[in-house]
Amino acid sequence: MTSPRLKTYGWGREGEGMSAEERKFVLGRYRAKFARDAFDTITVPRLEDLSLHAPRVAPPASLAAFCTSERYDRAAHTYGKSYPDYVRGMLGDYDCAPDVVAYPRNEAEISAVMDWAGSAGALLTPFGGGSSVCGGVEPRADGVRYKAAVTLDLRHLDKVVEVDATSRAALIEAGTYGPSLENQLKPHGLTLRHFPQSFEYSTLGGWIATRSGGHFASLYTHIDDFVESLRVVTPRGIVETRRLPGSGAGPSPDRLFIGSEGILGVISRAWMRLQPRPKYRAGVSVRFSTFFDAARAVRAIAQAGLYPSNCRILDPSEAFNTGAADGNAAIMVLAFESGDHPQDAWMARALECCGDHRGTPEPTKTGDAHLEGAAGIWRNAFIRMPYAREFLNPAGIITDTFETAITWDRFEGFHDTVKAATERAILEATGLKGEVTCRFTHVYPDGPAPYFSFHALGRHGALLQQWQAIKNAASDALIAAGGTITHHHAVGRDHRPWYDRQRPELFAAALRAAKRELDPQAMLNPGVLIDP
Ligand SMILES: Cc1cc2nc3c(=O)[nH]c(=O)nc-3n(C[C@H](O)[C@H](O)[C@H](O)COP(=O)(O)OP(=O)(O)OC[C@H]3O[C@@H](n4cnc5c(N)ncnc54)[C@H](O)[C@@H]3O)c2cc1C
C-alpha cells in the first residue's frame, strides 16, 4: 500500500491534520489571547489553481526516467516550512518553483544530475524532507545568473545498508526518513536515538546538513556526535571519510560537511553511531513558581554531571498554551533513560537540585511521568503542534519560534532583553499586544538553549512585513546580547544577515574558498550560508 502524498501546503501527508477538537482547543486559546470571537480567514488556493511559470529547461533522455516537471512535484519542492513559506504558499505565490525535480536512486544518478544541471546553467538544491525553517530549500533562480532551478530529492536513498553490531554503528542512506530509519534498526535492538520534532518528515541527510538537534536535552542529542563517517557527492567528485571512533588528524573532514547545508555537496550516506534501545526510564514533572527558579535548578542539574534525557522547562505562558499548567507555574519536564542501568539514583539527585530552588514534583500514577500529567500533555502538544500552522496562518495569526544559546552568566538578562524587544516589535508591527514565551530545549553545563515562541494577530495583506519586522527585532536583540542566531534550526537564507554578523570574516573567506574548490560553478544552494 502506498502512503498518501506529502502536502504541498501544510505539515505531513494529505489527509492528515488536527482533529476538530484539537483545532477548537488551539483556536480557543488564540481567541482568548486576542479577545476575538472569530478571525478573518482566507482560503488557501488548490494545487490545480496555482500558476507556475513554464519549465525553463528539460532533462536529457538519459535522466528522464527519474526527473519530472509535473505541477505537484514542482509545487511540493518550492518551499520549506517556515512562517514566510506558509504565507507565500497560502497566497499562491509559487514564482520560485523549481523547473525540474529529480529523484535519483543512487550516487551515479546524483552525479549525472549535477553534470547536466551544471551544463544547463541551473542551480541545484539538495532536498531531504523539506522541513527547513530558514529558507534552505527554496530555489531562487533569477533566469540570468542561474538560468533554471533543479531540485534533487533524495527520498529513494532510503535504506540502512549495513549494521555493525560490534562497533554499534550503521551505514545509512541520506534520504531515509526518521520513522523508516528507526524501523530498519529496530530488529537489531539498536536506535539512532535522534528525534527532532520534525522526525517523521525529515531525513538523515537533512539532519547532518543542518546540524540538527534531537529531542533529548543533554549529552548525545546532536546529530554531529553520531556521525562516524560520510560520503558526499560534489561537482568535483566523491569525498569519503574514514570510519573512526575518534581522530586527532587535523581539522575534521566530517565537520566540514556537517552543517554545510548543501552548499559543498550532496551527502549520500553516512556511518552513524547507534545506541541500545532504552530499558530503564524515570520521569517526573516539577512545578516552580518562576521560570528563573526553574532555570537555576536546570543549571544545578547540568553542572552536577547528571545528563538527563529531558530537562525542558516551560515558562508559565508556554505551559498554559499547551494545556500543561494553569499559567501560574513554570514546569520542568525531567527524565532519565538508559539501555543499561536503572536511573533512580540520578533522578533522586536531580530532584534534590530542584528542591534547592523550590521545585515541587507532581505526583505520578504510573511512576513514569513521561506520558502523564503536565509532561504527558506537553509531549502530546509538542507532537501535534506542527499541524496548527496550516489553519492559523489563514486566520491571520502570526506564530513562530526562534532558538538560540547563551552562557549561564548572561542568561537572565539575555532572556529579559530578547523577550522585551520581541514584545515591543509585535506591538509596533501589529498595533496589538502579542505574547512571547520561552522554554529550554537543550541544556549544557555552561549554558542553556532558550527557545522562544511568539504570537501576534496580523493583518491580511501585511503578514509578511509584520512577521519580518518582528523577526528582525528579535534577531537583532539576540545577536547584540551575545547569543547565536540559531542553535539547531540552521542558517539557510533567512538567518544570513545575523549569521554574517556572528561568524568571523576570515572564516567566511575560508568557507568560500572550500566552496570554490568543491563547487566551482557555485551551483549548489546559492545564497545559503555564504555568497559564493
Ligand atoms: C515542525 C518542525 C519541527 C522541527 N523541529 C526541529 C528539531 O527538533 N530539531 C532540529 O534540529 N530542527 C528542527 N526543525 C528544522 C528541520 O526539521 C531540520 O533542519 C532538519 O534537519 C531538516 O531535515 P530535512 O531532511 O527536512 O532537510 P531539508 O529541509 O530538505 O533540507 C535542509 C537543508 O539541508 C540541505 N540538505 C538536505 N539533504 C541534504 C543532503 N543529503 N546533502 C546535502 N544537503 C542536504 C538542503 O539543501 C537544505 O539546505 C523542525 C522543522 C519543522 C517544520
The ligand as a Gaussian input file, in Angstrom:
#p B3LYP/6-31G(d) Opt

LIG

0 1
 C        7.640000      21.283000      12.713000
 C        9.136000      21.352000      12.655000
 C        9.878000      20.935000      13.741000
 C       11.264000      20.988000      13.706000
 N       11.968000      20.523000      14.771000
 C       13.316000      20.510000      14.733000
 C       14.070000      19.974000      15.825000
 O       13.518000      19.498000      16.815000
 N       15.425000      19.996000      15.714000
 C       16.055000      20.490000      14.619000
 O       17.271000      20.462000      14.568000
 N       15.363000      21.008000      13.584000
 C       14.025000      21.019000      13.597000
 N       13.314000      21.519000      12.534000
 C       14.033000      22.017000      11.359000
 C       14.296000      20.916000      10.303000
 O       13.415000      19.828000      10.507000
 C       15.727000      20.431000      10.378000
 O       16.558000      21.468000       9.898000
 C       16.008000      19.129000       9.617000
 O       17.294000      18.700000       9.940000
 C       15.877000      19.263000       8.120000
 O       15.867000      17.960000       7.548000
 P       15.218000      17.696000       6.115000
 O       15.516000      16.306000       5.723000
 O       13.797000      18.090000       6.125000
 O       16.074000      18.682000       5.217000
 P       15.593000      19.759000       4.178000
 O       14.660000      20.719000       4.814000
 O       15.146000      19.095000       2.939000
 O       16.976000      20.497000       3.885000
 C       17.595000      21.302000       4.871000
 C       18.925000      21.823000       4.323000
 O       19.823000      20.741000       4.162000
 C       20.176000      20.564000       2.777000
 N       20.165000      19.107000       2.547000
 C       19.123000      18.244000       2.733000
 N       19.527000      17.000000       2.465000
 C       20.839000      17.063000       2.097000
 C       21.822000      16.109000       1.694000
 N       21.545000      14.805000       1.636000
 N       23.050000      16.556000       1.393000
 C       23.364000      17.852000       1.455000
 N       22.484000      18.806000       1.820000
 C       21.237000      18.409000       2.140000
 C       19.142000      21.331000       1.993000
 O       19.635000      21.798000       0.771000
 C       18.802000      22.461000       2.951000
 O       19.735000      23.495000       2.864000
 C       11.918000      21.494000      12.550000
 C       11.159000      21.898000      11.450000
 C        9.774000      21.834000      11.494000
 C        8.984000      22.269000      10.303000

